[in-house]
Amino acid sequence: MPNYLTTKELAELLRIGERKAYDLASSGEIPCVRAMGKLLFPKAEIIAWLNASRSGPQVTEPPLPPIVAGSHDPLLDWALRESGSGLATYYDGSFDGLTRLKDRNAQAAALHIHEDDGFNTQSLRDHLGEAPVVLYEVAKRKRGLLLAPKTTDISGFSDLRGRRVVLRQDSAASQHLFDAQLEAHGLTRDDLDPLPTCARTEEELAIALHDNKAEVGFGLGALAGLYNLGFAPTHSERLDLAIWRRAYFDEPMLKLLSFVQSERFSARAAEFGGYDLSGLGTIHHNGASG
């Protein structure tokens, strides 16, 4: 089929007469466009319209795309490549990852959301309820204020007033935590001198500081040594992978999870520094519904 259907093609697809197809278009019941005096029907929208009209149980679920979304982590990113998993990545923060997971636009999402009683679990339930998703611990890691090479007079959030700061996007869990810490210290973003564009990954933030585009950012201790940055630790957090259970036992995810249990992964974590793998592999949530 072409991208746009004629009235005749639509009638054949729906097993109706052309007069009925015209009536559906005229009444606005079906997606259509008018071009050069002709009615055309966008095929993708027609299929979506048909799917929205279906009833009865969902017999089979569509395949999940081989994507890990959510938060960027340099150690996990390295493991995704080195494991040969074949999984692609889409990093735009923990909260974006939860949305993509819920919409089934990813097999897994990396999360590090600080909660009153821990990390990630309640946020996962809030977004997906008891959907069949497994919350798999990757590592605990240090977070705090990363400092540009020549910046030595910042030791905490109270020192940030008027300083040149690189921020993260609003869908990043670290930005949510940073804003909360500003408020706790009587500050807002208006009290800072932020860069005009945010850093969309942990590594982008570290590079901006290394290049002296800003004085400080809220980032991972693991990147301090790699980019010759100062580091004032303020928080410990848990990095988890939230994984759809039906993807958990597929070959790509099994390759990744096997690799993160390997000595190579442990050695790389030690090279980075700032990681604690003592809880690696702990399941913190296992959704009940199928």
N, C-alpha and C positions, 0 to 999 in steps of 0.2 A: 504493500500500500504506500502511496505518497504521503507526505506530511499533512496535506489537506485533502479532504474527500469532497467530491462533488455530491450533489443531491442524490443522484442515481447510486453512487457508491455507498452513501450513507444508508439509503433505503435497502440496498442488498445486504449490508452489514447487519442491520436491525431486523431484516425480514419483514419490512413494511412497504407500503406503496409510496411512490414519490409524493403524492398529495399529502399523505400523513407526515412525511419528512418536512415539507413546506410548513405545515401547520405547527409542528414542534418548534421550528425556527421562529415563526411569526409570533408565537406565544411566549417566547423567551425561555422555554423549558430545556433547551439544548444549546451548548456552546456553538456559536457560528460567527463568521465575519462576512461582510459584504465588500466585494472588490470588483470594480468595473461592471457593476450591474449584476454580478453573479453571487450566489450564496456558496460559501466554502466552509467546511467544518474541520477544525484542527483535530487531527487523528488522536494525538496524545490526550487532549482534553475530553474527547468523546469516550476513550477507554476509561479515563478517570471517572467520568460521569456514569458509565455503566457499572464500574466497581462500587461507586458510592450507592448505587441503587440495589445492590445485591442483598439477599437475605439468607438466613440459615447459618449454620456453623462454618467457621473458617477451617477447612479441612487440612490444608497445608500452608505453612508460612513461607513467604518468599525468602530466598537466601540472603544472609547478612553479608554486606560488603566487607572485604578483608582489610578493614581499617581500624587502627587504634587511634582514638581521639583523646581529647582532654588536655591535661597539663603536660608541658614539656619537662622532661628530666634528662640530663645528659647521660647518665648511666643507663637508663632504660632505653633511650634512643640508640645508644651504641649496641645494646643487646639485641634490639630489633634487627639491626643490620647484620651483626656478626652471627646471629643464630641461623640465618638463612630461612627465616620464617616466611618471607614473602609478603608480610603484612605491611601495608602502607600506613602513613601517619597523617593526622590532621590536628595540629596543636593550636588550640585557641582558648585554653583555660579549662579548669575543672568543671565549671558550670555549663560551658558550651558542650563539654564532653557528655555530661548527664543528659542534656537535651538531645544530642545525636544518638546516644544510647537508647533513650526512650523512643525516639522516632525510628529506631532500627536502621540508622545510617552509619552504624559502626558496630564491630563485634565486641569492642572493649573500650574503656575510658580510664585514663590515669587520673587519679584524684588525690588531693591533699587538703581537704576542707576541715578546718578547725571547728570543732563543736564543743558544747558545754561538757559533754561526757566522753569525749574521745575524738575520733576522726571518721568522716565519710559515711558512716553507717546510716545515721538519721537522714542525711541529705539524699542518700540513695533511696531510702524508703519514701521520702517525701516526693521524689520524682517518679519512682517506678513501683511503689507499694511492695507487694510480695512477689513481683515478677521473678521468673527463674534466672536470677543474676547472682553470680558468685563474686564476693569481695575478697581478693587475694592480696596479702601483704607482700610488697616488694622490699621495702626498706624503711627505716627511720632515718631522718636526715636533719641537719642543722640549717636554720634560716636566720637571717639577721641583716644588718646594714653592711652592704658592700661599699667600699670606699675607693674612689679613684686614687692612683698611685701617689699623688702629692697631697692628698687630703688626710690630715692627722688630727683634726680638732673636733671630730664627731664621734661620740661614744654611745649615744642613745637617741631616742625619738625627740627628746626635749631640745636637742641641738639642731633640729632641722629647719627652724624658722628662717626664711629668706634664702635657704640653700638651693642650689641647682640640683634638681632631683629627676631621675628617670623613672617614670611610672609604668605599670603594666595595664593591659586592657581590663575593662570592667568585668569581663567573664572569667578572669583569673582569680583563683582562690587567694593568692598572695595579695592581690590588690584589695580584696575585701578585708583581709586581716590587717593590712597596712592602714587602711582608712579607719578601722576600729582602734588601732593603736594611736593614730593621730588624735582621734576624739578623746581617748583616755588621757592624753597629755595636753588637752586644751587647745589642739590645733585642728585646722582643716586644710584642704588642698590649696585654699586661697592664701594661706600663710607661706606656701612654698613657691619656688621658682621652677616649675616643671618644664621639661623639654616639650616642644610642640607636638611630638609624636611619641606614642608609647612603644615600649619593647614588647613584642608579641611572644617571645620565648625567654627562658632564663638566660640562654646564651647571648641573645641580642642585648639584654640588660648589661651583662658583664662586658661585652664588647664596647658598648657606649661609654662605660666607665673607663675601660682601658684606654680608649681614644680621647679621654678627657672632655667628652661632650657634656658630662654632668659630674657632680661631686659624689653623689650617693644614690643608691637604689636598694630596694628590699629584695634580696636574692639569696642564692644558695651558697653556703660555705664551701661546697665542693668545687666551686669555680674560682675561688679566691686565688689559690696557688697557680692555677692554669693561666690566669690573666693578670697576675702580679697585682692583686687588689688587697687592700686592707679589709678586715672583717670583724665586725662587732656582733657576736651571736646574741640573739634575743629569744628564739623559739626552737623547739624540737617538734617535728611533725612526722606523720606517717604517710608514706606513699603507697597507695593500693591500686590494683587493677580491678575494675568492675567489669566482669566478663559474662556475656550471655552464656547460659549453661550449654546450649546446643552448639556453641562455638568452642567451648572449653575443651572438648575431646576431639576436635578436628585437628588435622595434621599441622596447620600453620601455628595454632596456639600451643599445641603440645611441643613443637620445636622450641618456641620461645620459653615456655615454662620449664622445659628440661634444661635449656641453656642457662637460665638464671640460677639454677641449682648447681651449676658447674664451678670448678675451681677457677676457670678463666674469669667468670663473672665476679667471684670473690676477690680475685687479684686486682681486677680493674677498679672495683669499689675502693680497695685499699689505696690504689694509686691516686684516685680522685681525692680521698679523704672526706670526712663529713658524713659518712654513711655508716649505719649500724644494721647488719644483716641478721641479727640474732632472732628476729621474728619472721624471717623469710619463709613464705609458703603458708603462713597461718591464714585460715579462712575465718574472716570476721563476720560474714553474712552469707547465707545461702537461701535465696528466695524459695518459698514453698510452692507457689503455683506453677503449673506447667502450661 
